[in-house]
Amino acid sequence: MKQNGHEWDINHKLKRYVADPLGFRSLLGAKDAMIVGDFVLQFLERAYWPDAAMMILVKSGSWDAYSSRGESA
């Protein structure tokens, strides 16, 4: 695997899904939510799957509508 300096940079990886990774991570913490699934596997394996999705587990009732670009819906 070619090393590009971003393989362990979670904010760089999140930019594929959200415009503001720091704000998104803050929101995850505030809402007791966590990222699961393909995104986590890709990060830990330092892999890239073009059609991978990001799944988020959220405590019931704690998440307002949130678009994939990091803006309130």
Buried (B, 14 or more C-beta within 10 A) or exposed (E): EEEEEEBEEEEEBBBEBBEBBEEBBEBBEEBEBEBEEBBEEBBEEEEEEEEBEBEBEEEEEEBEEBEEEBEEE
